Amino acid sequence: MKRNTLYAAVLFTLIIIFIAGNAFAIPAFARRYKISCSTCHAPFPKLKPYGADFAGNGFIITEEEKDRDYVSAGDDLLWLNKEFPLAVRFDAFAQYNKDSEVTNDLETPWGVKLLSGGALYKNIGYYFYFYMYEGGEVAGIEDAYIHFDNVFNTNLDIMVGQFQTSDPLMKRELRLTYDDYQIYRRTVGLTTTNLTYDRGIMMLYTIEKTGTDIVGMVVNGNGKVAAGEQGTMDNDNYKNFGIRLMQSVGNNLSIGGFYYQGKQKLFFDNTDHPESSMYPTYEQENKFTYIGPDLNATVGPIEITYQYLLRKDSNPEYYINEPQNKVETKGMVAEVIYSPKLDKSRYYLVGLYNKIESDYIGYIYETASVNVSYLLARNLKMLVEYTRDLEYEQNRFVIGLVSGF
């Protein structure tokens, strides 16, 4: 009976939204330039190459910028949008997992975002979004940065703010599946660092002659935590550094490599412990690195992306005496997207494979997902997804809606 109720609720929701689909307004950038969402996305929210270039230009289409669209108040250094660009993303899912304590779950909504982005001045753009609702709570600001394009009239771009350190690899926020790119999220031991959100600076440089992209970053390394007692957002004096190289081979293949290193220090105050002689007060650090190759290939209507990462931690449990052997965590992500009519498709088929093996507590994670997506409208997508947990032999089914307006 519970299952029938779930299916009826999902079907009713889909019918109502399908009928109302044409009433949705288009997102901020499409409204601003009066272009279809498909100019940059195929399918929403995945970026096409043109969309990636548009974002890389600070969310500006130079030839479309008109003085009448801005308020300068007679000041050549002031460039304010006459209409402040805003958009919303709304994600809703229904999940069935017979191996879970709650087998039927209506995650409606799972997430509601308020987004804004655009020009601050010539060659300077901004972008941010506020998660008003994510998984049942207010998540707050995630992506938030200012983008300087073509600094000193060169191919150097600089981003200052908060972003995901995995963005130069595979953008989690733009994935087509309900399942995630799991190795980017994985932490090890007591160390909170992974490859998701952090605060810092990212620099991008393109060597046009060879088709080489270089991305470097410097970040705090402890995520998007709140400011501490001293008003600092970093909880130690260390900074993490990352570099990614990507080489284009022809028009349909790119090969990359990624390296990221950092430290995190923890302080253990056992002063008040009843057996403080056995549990002394001390501080210790963990050093960690990521390294691995990636590739992206397009063959007609098929796009293949592969990522492998090896993470090594020197002391993830922060023992007083650092262990002799490092803890290794190996992860891979493989994604295949089939677009039968390329960017004109309304149907998309996605396959996603995740695998993680870690020396830490013998952790193993392995899943395979198949996703079918259909565009009800250019900015409203329905998806059906099946995930098989290959390690624990469990199954998960998801029906969902992803929209932007």
VEXPA-629229 format. One record per atom (N, C-alpha, C, CB): x, y, z. Coordinates in steps of 0.1 Angstrom, whole numbers, plus 5000, padded with zeros to 4 digits. Glycine has a CB too. Layout:
# residues N
XYZ/...
END
This chain:
# residues 405
500849885000/500050005000/500950135000/499150005012/501950125008/502850245009/503550274995/503950225019/503850164988/504550174975/503550234965/505050044970/502350194965/501350244956/501050394958/500050164957/501050434971/500850574975/502050654970/500750584990/503250604971/504350684966/504250704951/505650604969/503950594943/503850604929/502750694924/503650464923/501650694931/500550784928/500950924930/499250744936/501650954941/502051094944/503051144934/502651104958/503951054930/504951094920/504351124907/506050994919/503451034903/502751054890/501951184890/501850934887/501151204900/500351334901/501251454900/499551334914/502451454907/503351564907/503851584893/504451544917/504251484886/504751494872/503751544863/505251354868/502451504864/501451554855/501251704857/500151474858/501151744869/500851884872/502051974867/500751914887/503251934869/504452014865/504552004849/505751964871/504151894843/504251884829/503251984822/503951744824/502051994828/501052084823/501552224824/499752064830/502152254836/502552394838/503952424833/502552414853/504552334826/505952354822/506152474813/506352234814/505252504804/505452624795/505352754802/504452614784/504852754815/504752874822/505952914829/503552864832/506952824830/508252864837/508952974829/509152744838/509453064837/510353164831/511753104829/510453294840/512553164820/513953114817/514853174827/514353144803/516053114830/516953154840/517653294837/518053054842/518453344846/518953474846/519653514834/519753504858/520653424830/521453464818/520653464805/522653364817/519753364804/518953354792/518053474791/518153224792/517453514803/516653634803/517453764799/516053654817/518653764804/519553884802/519853904787/520853874810/520153794780/520653804767/519553754756/521853724765/518453714762/517353664753/517753554744/516753784745/518353454750/518753334743/518253214750/520353324742/518153104743/517652984749/518652924759/517252874738/518152844769/519052774778/519952684771/518152704789/519452624759/520252534752/521552594746/519452464741/521652724745/522852794740/524052754749/522652944740/523852734762/524952704771/524852564777/524952804782/523652504778/523452384785/522852274775/522452394797/523352154776/522752044769/523151914776/523252044754/522251844783/520951904788/521251984801/519951794791/520252064805/520352134818/520652034829/519052224820/521552054838/522452174840/523852164834/522552214854/524052054826/525352034820/525752144810/525451894813/527052194811/527452294803/527952244789/528552374809/527652304778/528252284765/529552364765/527352324754/530452344755/531652424754/531452574754/532452374742/530352614747/530052754746/529652804760/528852784736/528952724768/528552764781/529752774790/527552664787/530752684788/531952694796/532752814793/532852564794/532752854780/533452974776/532753104781/533552984760/531453094781/530653214787/530953234801/529153184785/531053124809/531353134823/532853184825/531152994830/533753134816/535053174817/535353314813/535953084808/534353374806/534453524803/533853604813/533853544789/533553554825/532953634835/531453654833/533653764836/530753554826/529353564824/528953684815/528553564837/529853714805/529553824797/529653784782/530653934799/528653814774/528753804759/529153944754/527453754753/530453964751/530954104749/530154174738/532354094745/529854104727/529154184716/527754214720/529254094704/527154164730/525854184734/525754294745/525154064739/526854334751/526854434762/526454574756/528154444769/525454634761/524954764757/524854864768/523554754750/525254984766/525255084776/523855104782/525755224771/522855084774/521455104779/521055004789/520455104767/521854894790/521454784800/522054814814/521954654795/522854924815/523554944828/523255094833/525054924826/523455104845/523355234852/524755284855/522355234864/525155394850/526555444852/526555564861/527355464840/525355634861/525255764869/526355864865/525255734884/526755864853/527755954849/529155924853/527456094854/529355804858/530655754863/531155644854/530655714878/532255664847/532755564838/533255444845/533955624830/533455444858/533955334865/532755254872/534955374875/531555294869/530355234875/529655164864/529555334883/529255034867/528554954856/527554864864/529654864848/526454914867/525454844874/524354794865/524754934885/523954664867/522854614859/521554684862/522654464862/520754724852/519454794854/518554694861/518954844841/518654574857/517754464863/518754364870/516854394853/518554344883/519454254890/519154114886/519354274905/520054034881/519853904876/519653804887/520953854867/518453734887/518153624897/517553504890/517253684908/517853394895/517253264890/517153174902/518153204879/516353064900/516052964910/516252834904/514552984915/516852744911/516952604908/516152524918/518352554907/515352434913/514452354922/514652204918/512952394921/515052124928/515251984926/514351904935/516751934928/513551804930/512651724938/512851574933/511251764936/512851484943/513151344940/512151254948/514551304943/511951134943/511251034951/512150904950/509851004945/512450844961/513450744962/512850614968/514650784970/513150504962/512750374967/513950284969/511750304957/514150234981/515350154985/514850054995/516550234990/514649934991/514049835000/515049795011/513649704992/516349815009/517349785019/517449895030/518649755012/516750005028/516850115037/515750095048/516750245030/516050165060/515050155070/513750225066/515550225083/513850335058/512750405052/512750365037/512750555054/511950275032/512050235019/511550335008/511250105017/510450405012/509950505003/510150645008/508350475001/510750735001/511050865006/510750974995/512550875010/509951064999/509551174990/510451294994/508051214991/511451324986/512451434988/511951544980/513951384985/510851604983/510251704975/509951834983/508851654969/510851934983/512051934974/513251874981/512352074969/514251844974/515551814979/516351934981/516251704971/516252024970/517052144971/516352264964/518352124965/516552384969/516052504963/517152604964/514652564970/517652654952/518752754952/518252884947/519852694943/518852994952/518653124947/520053164941/518253224958/520053184927/521353214920/521353354914/521553114909/522553404913/522753534907/524153534900/522553654916/524253604889/525553614883/525453714872/526053484877/526653774868/526653874858/527853954858/525453964858/527854074852/528954164850/529054264862/528954234837/530254284867/530554394877/531154514869/531454344888/531954474859/532554574851/533154504839/533654654859/533754574830/534354514818/535354404823/535054624809/535154284818/536054174821/536054134835/537454204817/535054174843/534854134857/533454084859/535254244867/533353964863/531953904866/531953854880/531653794856/530753814884/530453754897/529453644896/529953854907/529453554905/528553444906/528353394920/528953324896/527153364924/526953304937/525553234937/527053404949/525453144946/524053094949/523953064964/523852964940/522753074968/522353054982/521452934983/521753184989/521852834990/520952714991/519952745002/521852584994/518752784998/517752815008/517252685014/516552885001/517352575007/516852445013/517652335006/515352435011/518352255014/519152145009/519052025019/520552175006/518351915015/518251805023/517651825036/519651745025/516651925037/515951945049/516552065058/515951825057/517552135053/518052245061/518552355052/519252195070/518852465058/519352585051/520852565050/519052725058/521352545038/522852515037/523652645035/523052425025/523052755031/523752885030/524452895016/524652895041/525452985017/526253015005/527152895002/527053135006/527252854989/528152754984/529152814974/527452624978/528752814961/529652884952/529453034954/529252844937/530553104954/530453254956/531853314952/530053294970/531953374941/533253424937/533153544927/534153314931/534253614926/534453724916/535453674906/534853864923/535153694893/535953634883/536553754874/535153544873/537853754874/538653854866/539053784853/539853914874/538653834842/538853774829/539953844822/537553764821/540853774815/541953834807/542753934815/541353894794/543253904826/544053994835/545254044827/544453924848/545554174827/546654234820/546654204805/547954184826/545354184800/545154154786/545954034781/545654274777/545953934790/546553804787/545553694789/547853774797/545953574787/544953464788/544853414803/545453344780/545153504812/545053464826/543753514832/546253534834/543053414839/541853444846/542053424861/540653364841/541453504870/541653484884/540253484890/542553594890/539953384899/538753374906/539053384921/537953234903/538353464928/538553494942/537253464949/539053634945/537253364959/535953344966/535953204971/534853374957/534753144970/534453004975/534052924963/533353004986/534652804961/534352714950/534752574954/535152764937/534452484946/534952344948/536252314942/533852244943/537152254950/538552234944/538552124934/539452194956/537352054932/537251954921/536752014909/536351844926/536352144909/535752214897/536552194884/535452354900/537952204885/538652194873/538652054867/540152234875/538151954875/538051814870/536651784865/538451724882/535751754874/534351734870/533451814880/533951574871/532551894874/531751984882/530551914888/531352104874/530651894901/529551814908/528251884907/529951804923/528152014907/526952084907/526252074893/527152234910/526952034883/526452024869/526251884865/527352094860/526351784874/526251644870/524751614866/526651554881/524551514858/523151484854/522551374863/523251434840/523251314871/522751204879/522451244894/523751094880/521551164900/521351184914/522551144922/520051104919/523151034918/524350984924/525451084922/524750844919/526451084931/527451194931/528751134926/527651244945/529751224924/531151184921/531851164935/531951294912/531851034939/532051014954/533451034958/531650874956/534451014950/535851034955/536151174959/536850984944/535451274953/535651414956/535151444970/534951504946/534151374975/533451394988/534151324999/532051354987/534951224996/535451135006/536451195015/536051005000/536351195028/537351235038/537951105044/536751325049/539151125050/539851015056/540151045071/541150985048/539750955080/540050975094/539451105100/541550975096/540151175108/539751295114/539951415106/540351315128/540651405094/540851515085/539651545078/542051475076/539251675078/537951715072/538151755057/537351835079/539351765052/539651805039/539251705029/541151845037/538551745018/538251665007/538351764995/536851595007/537751724983/537751814971/536451884968/538251724959/535751914979/534551994977/534752144980/533351934986/533852204987/533952354988/535152404997/532652404994/535752504993/536752575001/536952714997/538152494999/537652795005/537852935002/539252964997/537453025014/539353044987/540753074983/540753144969/541552954982/541853124962/542053184949/542353074938/543253284949/541753084927/541952994916/542453074904/540752914912/543553034897/544053094886/544053004874/545553144888/543653054862/543452974850/544253044839/541952964846/545052964832/545853024821/545752924809/547353044825/545552974797/545552894785/546652934775/544152914778/547352824771/548352844760/547752804747/549652754763/547252904740/546452884728/547252804717/545953014722/548452824716/549252764705/549252614707/550652814705/549352564719/549452414721/548152364726/550552384732/547152444729/545852394734/545952334748/545352284725/546752404757/547052364770/546352454780/548552354773/545652394790/545052474801/545752444814/543552444802/546052544821/546752524834/545852594845/548252594834/545552524855/544752574866/545552554879/543352504867/545752664887/546352654900/545452714910/547752734900/545552664923/544652714933/545452714947/543452634934/545052814955/545452814969/544252834978/546552934971/544052744987/542852744995/543152725010/541752644990/542152755019/542352735033/542552595036/541252795041/541752505030/541952365032/540952305043/543252335036/540152385049/539252325059/537752345056/539552385073/537452365043/536052375039/535452515041/535252265045/534152515041/533352635043/532852655057/532252645033/533752635067/533352645081/533152785085/534352575090/532452815096/532252945100/533453005106/531052955111/533553135107/534753195113/534953155128/534653355112/536153135132/536453095146/536453205156/537853025146/536853185168/536853275179/537653405175/537353215191/538653395168/539553505164/539053575151/540953465163/537953525146/537453585133/538053525121/537653725134/538853425122/539553365111/538753245105/540953325114/538753225092/538053115086/538952995084/537453165073/540253015086/541152895085/541452855099/542452935077/541452725102/541652685116/543152645118/540852565118/544052675109/545452655111/546252755102/545952505109/547552745103/548352835095/548752785081/549652875102/548252665078/548552595066/547652635054/548652445067/548152635042/547352645030/547552525021/547652785023/546452495014/546552385005/546752434991/545252295005/547452354982/547852404969/547452294959/549352434968/546952334948/546552234937/546952284924/545052204938/547152194914/547452234900/546852124891/548952244898/546252174881/545752084871/546252124857/544252074872/546752024849/547152054835/546151974826/548552004833/545652034816/544851964806/545351994792/543352014808/545551894784/546051904771/544951854761/547351824769/544551944751/543651904741/544451824730/542952024735/543751714725/544351634715/543251634704/544751494719/543451724694/542351734684/541151804690/541951594678/540051784684/538851854688/537951764698/537951894676/538251644699/537351554706/538051474718/536851454697/539251514721/539951444732/540751544741/540851324727/540651524754/541551604763/542051504773/540751724769/543351524777/543951444787/544451534798/545051354781/544251504811/544651594821/545351524833/543451664827/545951594841/546651544853/546351644865/548151524851/546251594877/545851674889/546751644900/544351654892/547251744907/548051724919/547551824930/549551744917/547351774942/546851864953/547551814966/545251854954/548051914974/548651874986/548251974997/550251874984/548351925009/548052015021/548351955034/546652055020/548052025045/548251975058/547052025066/549552035065/546751955077/545751995086/546251965100/544351935083/546152055109/546652045123/545452035132/547652155127/545451945142/544451935152/545151945166/543651805151/544352005175/544852025189/543951945198/544852175193/544551855206/543851765215/544151815230/544251615213/543051865236/543251925249/542651825259/542452065251/543451745266/543051645275/543351685290/543751515273/543451825292/543751875305/542751825316/543752025305/541451825313/540451785322/540151635322/539251865320/540851565315/540551415314/540951355328/541351345303/540151265333/540451205347/541751125347/539251125351/542151085335/543451015334/544351085325/543150865329/544551215328/545351305319/546751255318/545351445324/547251185327/548651135326/548751035315/549151065339/547650965312/547650865301/547150925288/546750745305/546551045289/546051115277/546551255277/544451105277/547751275274/548351415274/547751505264/549851405272/547951635267/547551735257/548651755247/547251875265/548251755234/549251765223/548551815211/549851625221/549351845201/548851885187/549651805177/548952035185/548951765167/549651685156/549051725143/549351535159/549751695132/549251725119/549251605110/550151835113/548451615099/548351515089/548651585076/546851455089/549551525068/549951565055/549251475045/551451565053/548751535034/547951455024/548251505010/546451455028/548151415001/548251454987/547251374979/549751424982/546851444968/546051374957/546851384944/544651444955/546751274937/547451274923/546651184914/548951244924/546451224902/545851124893/545551184879/544551084899/545351104869/545051144855/543551154853/545651054845/543151214842/541751214838/541751234823/540951334845/540551194817/540451224803/538951244799/540951104795/538751314788/537451334783/537451314768/536951474787/536551234763/536551204748/535151204743/537151064745/534951264731/533651264725/533751194712/533251414723/532851094710/532751024698/531251024693/533150874700/531051114683/529651134679/528751174690/529151014672/527651104693/526751134703/527151084717/525351084700/528351034718/528750974731/529951054737/529250824729/529851094750/530851164757/531351074769/530351304762/532651054770/533150964780/534151054789/533950844774/533951044802/534851114811/535351014822/534151234818/536651014824/537250924834/538150994843/537950804827/538050964856/538951024866/539450924876/538151134874/540750924878/541450834888/542150924898/542350734881/542050894911/542750974921/543350884931/541851074927/544550904935/545250844946/545450944957/546550774942/544950914969/545151004980/546050934991/543751054987/547051004996/547850955006/547851045019/549350935001/547550985030/547551065043/548651005052/546151045050/549451095058/550551055067/550051015081/551551165068/548951075086/548551055099/547051095101/549451125110/546151025095/544751075095/544051065108/543951005085/544650985117/544050975131/544751065141/544150825136/545751135136/546551235144/547151165157/545651345148/547751055155/548450985167/549651075171/548850845163/549951065184/551151135189/552351095181/551351105204/552550965179/553650915171/553150885157/554350795178/553650955147/553150945133/553550805128/553851045124/552550735122/552750595117/553850595106/551450535111/554550485104/555550475094/554950475080/556450355096/553850405079/553150385065/552050485063/552650245064/551950535051/550850625048/549650545045/551250715036/548450615047/547150555044/546850595030/546050605054/546550495021/546250515007/544750505005/547050424998/544150594997/542750584993/542750604978/541850695000/542250504971/542150504956/540750524952/542850374950/540550614942/539150634938/539050654923/538550744945/537950614917/537750644903/536350674900/538250524894/536150754890/534850794885/534850774870/534350934889/533850704864/533650694850/532250734846/534050544845/532150814836/530750864832/530650854817/530551004837/529550804812/529250794798/527850864796/529250654793/527850964787/526651034783/526251004768/526751184786/525050964766/524650934752/523551044749/524150794750/523851124739/522851224734/522551194720/523451374736/521451124717/521151084703/521151194693/519851004703/520651314696/520551424687/521451534691/519151474685/522551504698/523551594703/522851704712/524251664692/523051834710/522451934718/521051954715/523252064717/520451894705/519051904702/518251794708/518851904687/518851704715/518251584721/517251624733/519251484727/516251554734/515351564746/515551444755/513851574741/516051334749/516351214757/517851204759/515751084751/518251164771/519651144774/519851024782/520351264781/520850944779/521150824787/522550844794/521150694778/522650824807/523850844814/524250714822/523750964824/525450674821/525950574830/527050624839/526550454821/527050594852/528050644861/528550534870/527450754870/529850524871/530550424879/531450484889/531350324871/531250454902/532050504913/532750384920/531250584923/534050404924/534750304931/535750374940/535450194922/535750334953/536750384963/537250264971/536150494972/538550254972/539250154981/540250224990/539950044973/540050215003/540950285013/541550185023/540150395019/542850215026/543450145037/542750175051/544950175038/542150295051/541550335064/540350255067/541250495063/540350185077/539350085082/538849995071/538150165088/539649975061/539349875050/538049925042/539049745056/537950055040/536750105034/536650075019/536650265036/535550025015/535249995000/533950054996/535349844998/533850124985/532650174980/532650144965/532450334983/531550094960/531450064946/530050064941/532149924942/529650154932/528250164927/528350184912/527550274934/527250144906/527050164891/525550214890/527250034883/525450324882/524150384880/523850404866/524050524887/522550394862/521950414849/520850514850/521450284842/520950624843/520050734844/519450764830/520750864849/518150784829/517450824817/516850964820/516450724812/517151064812/516651194815/515851244802/517851294818/514751314805/513951364794/513551514797/512651274792/513751594787/513451734789/511951764786/514251824779/511151784797/509751824796/509651964790/509051814809/510652054794/510752184788/512252204788/510052294796/512752314781/514152334780/514852354794/514452464772/514052404803/514552424817/513852334827/514452564821/513352224823/512652134832/512951994828/511152154833/513651914836/514151784833/513551684842/515651774832/513051574837/512651454845/513651344843/511251404840/514051274854/514951174854/514451044861/516351214860/514950934856/514650804863/516050744864/513650714855/516450694876/517750644878/517750524887/518650754885/518550424883/518750304890/520250294894/518350174882/520450264907/521850254912/521950114919/522150364922/523050044915/523349914921/524549934930/523549804911/524449904943/525549894952/526249764950/525149924967/527449764943/528049634940/528749574952/529049654929/529049654962/529749604974/528749534984/530449714981/527549594986/526649544995/525349484989/526149655005/525449474975/524349414967/522949474971/524349264969/522849604970/521649674973/521249754960/521749764985/519949784960/519449864948/518749984953/518449774940/518750094944/518050214947/517450264934/519050324953/516150304935/515450364924/515050514927/514250284920/515350604918/515050744920/514250794908/516350824922/513150874911/512450954900/512651094905/510950904899/512951184895/513151324900/512851424889/514551334904/512851554894/512651664886/513751764889/511251734887/514351824879/515351934880/514952044872/516851884877/514852164878/514352274870/515152404873/512852304873/515052494864/515752624866/514852734860/517152634860/514552844867/513652944862/513853074869/512152904865/
END
